[in-house]
Amino acid sequence: MSLNLKSLISVLNADWAGTDKDVFIDHISIDSRSLQNGSQTLFFALAGVNNDAHSFIPDLIKNGVQNFVVQYIPENYADKANFLVVENTLQALQEFAAYYRNLFHFPIIGLTGSNGKTIVKEWLNFLLSPDFNIIRSPKSYNSQVGVPLSVIAINEKHNLGIFEAGISTVNEMGKLEKIIRPTIGVLTNIGSAHDEGFKNLVQKIDEKLLLFKECPVIIYQKNEIVDSCLSQFAAEYMMHPRKLFSWSFTDQSAAVFISKKETKNEDTVIQYRYKNENFTLEIPFSDSASVENAISCLLVLLYFNYDQNAIQSRIKMLYPVRMRLEVKNGINNCSIIDDSYSSDFQSLKIALDFLESQKKKGASKTVILSDIFQSGFTNEELYSKVAQLISDNKINRVIGIGPTISSFKNQFENSTMFPNTADFIAAIEHLNFNNETILVKGARSFQFEEIVSLLEEKTHETVLEINLDAISQNYNYFKAKLATNVKMMAMVKAFGYGNGGLEIAKLLEHHKVDYLGVAFADEGILLKNGGIKLPIMVLNPESTSFPSIIQYQLEPEIYSIKGLNAFLKIAREKNLKDFPIHIKIDTGMHRLGFEENTLEDLIQTLKGNSTVRVQSVLSHLATSDDPKHYDFVNKQIALFEKLSSRLISELNINPIRHILNTSGISNFPNAQYNMVRLGIGLYGVSNDPAEQKYLENVGTLKSIISQVRTIPAGDSVGYGRRFMAEKETKIATIPIGYADGIARLWGNEVGFVVIKNQKAKIVGSVCMDMLMVNVTEIDCKEGDSVVIFGESPTVIEMAEALKTIPYEIMTSISQRVKRVFFR
Ligand SMILES: *Cc1c(COP(=O)(O)O)cnc(C)c1O
């Protein structure tokens, strides 16, 4: 990309303010953290309800970024950079993408539907890549922001685009249509589910079809509802002669009629009729979703006039698609970012940004990279771009694998090259991986999954997967409930309620949360050692930890005169001045805090004291989640108002005041004071079912089946023979038990796990490291994935059955269960 900034003023209908119009833009960014931002970057400052990128502009300018699209210019910066001022930066990004899209004139495949978009996109990329230089949306970038970013990555070497569009409600597709402007439309599985955001199925289909408004051909599975929507649609948009290219299992009038479908082991063989000829096709999957997705791909190949041999040989090689970058714990204190299934240039850029955001403090950054295919550039051009990108991203060492990248070794600093994966694996011992964050990125044919498995720390197969995007989403949901200028403290005590302390703290730091809260000094030290710069309040500091609290600049909650005096003594010895402390008042919880009758003492001790500074005054609600006790909450709030006001006036201070936890934020919006303390809500749990709908599930506890057996009627399962088979029963054993945090009460057919989307009851007692489930009705085998909790069962359901609260379930998951973070 090389665009004159001046020309964009009219494209975006922007007001100009700045220093130099005569600059060229070669990169678009919305991510302030990206190391790829430079002087030729045009940064769109998106202003979410909560996360306003305008606040990053001063830092970006300091780091050399010169060009911005903004809704307003930050104070005192008008003459420090170039600003295109628009009404709405997201809309401007979309307009820019639409403008940019129209500079190119090659075929673009646009995908939409309810299921399968990303898989069909990845498969089409694989199937067509021998013949085209393809630009496609990375991962599942299919939203109002993702689509423009995908399209902006087109360059002059591409000759085919594949973009997916995802929508959640009406009036969204119109915008995406302008940006993608597909010339070939593919409607993937539309689903029959009543989606939230749409009145009914017809409205959902109608909205999706808008992607194909200007599109000369639409590929879809024939069915009555879609057909009727399409004829309606054709009537509305008659100006474009449109071809419908459909397939069906049942309707012989479809262009491709599938007359037979047979599943053999892992494969499916279909027979289809096309242009009056019959063909057989082998699809390397047995589940119906994959078969349908493969048929969508078949139609695209037929549309492109591929011959049957090519179609068969390519479709036979389809593979399961991995849709996200995964972070895994590695050997020798390394962490691994597993992107072992793709190697195009565009996805390398995204993976490098992700690497930067995941890098551990003190760890160096390593990239293991295979040859890169299908860029359209000459190898010289391509690898010099790659080398530049690697150097911009300050990668400490590069390991190249493949004959081509090896031949460009001299372009890369600190690089080691291997002609193939086997040679690398033979040498792996000598490469001394240690304290590194390692991006493993390679084309499928290089089988980098073997590298990942060697570098990965070996633990048992149970993992707690943490969805970082869900945390962001939940954070934003609660942030949006706060009045302006109300700060947010995120509670990350107990390893972020069991979900992972440091990783989540890093994410929150990115979201510019104001404070973190932990229970004990150790937890805070772990975060500071991990590089967290945010202020951290320690709820329950023991006096033995005061020296390290001071050393690590943590901020203690002080809840008694005794504690205050002990802290003051150490603080004076160290000659501290204005050290921030937080005063906890007991307003009725009766756990920790100054009671009303100790306030005078507190005031006398603090008066005129310059060793410490009262950074905040807080209290904690006992019943903010329970309407039965709202009167009590109001009493607590009133007492807090009274006592904190007294402290403020007598000490003549201006501290942050805060009393609300998650359910307090939801139920007592008038008591936000200057800050709130968000805990469980961040991790996706609300006490209110109506609110629960808006939160996203964060943690999914997963394991696998270790063994499957069938027992005859009359046999028993497990310790104490607590399950007796009444009939022949198929039993699967899962390697997770009470030592991992699964309550024994959840056993004996109270609880269940989910295998292949079906419930399997836990039979017999939960053992220390294992449990057994009834899978008589489920088609499953050793190695299949098992969900212990997540979307189903939810921790809320579990907590109800176990007569406890979600907090206990989440924090009980033992530290031996590996945490895997993804977005
Ligand atoms: C844990 C905790 C919170 C957070 O409570 P949630 O109900 O999880 O939001 C807030 N304040 C204090 C003092 C806490 O201990």
The ligand as an SDF file (V2000), in Angstrom:
LIG
                    3D

 15 15  0  0  0  0  0  0  0  0999 V2000
  -13.2640  -10.2820   46.1730 C   0  0  0  0  0  0  0  0  0  0  0  0
  -13.6020   -8.9260   46.4950 C   0  0  0  0  0  0  0  0  0  0  0  0
  -14.2860   -8.1030   45.5930 C   0  0  0  0  0  0  0  0  0  0  0  0
  -14.8520   -8.6070   44.3050 C   0  0  0  0  0  0  0  0  0  0  0  0
  -16.0890   -9.2430   44.5300 O   0  0  0  0  0  0  0  0  0  0  0  0
  -16.9590   -9.8690   43.3570 P   0  0  0  0  0  0  0  0  0  0  0  0
  -18.2320  -10.2740   43.9840 O   0  0  0  0  0  0  0  0  0  0  0  0
  -16.1930  -11.0250   42.8540 O   0  0  0  0  0  0  0  0  0  0  0  0
  -17.1110   -8.8170   42.3400 O   0  0  0  0  0  0  0  0  0  0  0  0
  -14.4430   -6.7750   45.9150 C   0  0  0  0  0  0  0  0  0  0  0  0
  -13.9850   -6.2790   47.0900 N   0  0  0  0  0  0  0  0  0  0  0  0
  -13.3580   -7.0500   47.9950 C   0  0  0  0  0  0  0  0  0  0  0  0
  -12.9100   -6.4440   49.2630 C   0  0  0  0  0  0  0  0  0  0  0  0
  -13.1570   -8.4030   47.7450 C   0  0  0  0  0  0  0  0  0  0  0  0
  -12.5660   -9.1590   48.6390 O   0  0  0  0  0  0  0  0  0  0  0  0
  1  2  1  0
  2  3  1  0
  2 14  2  0
  3  4  1  0
  3 10  2  0
  4  5  1  0
  5  6  1  0
  6  7  2  0
  6  8  1  0
  6  9  1  0
 10 11  1  0
 11 12  2  0
 12 13  1  0
 12 14  1  0
 14 15  1  0
M  END
$$$$
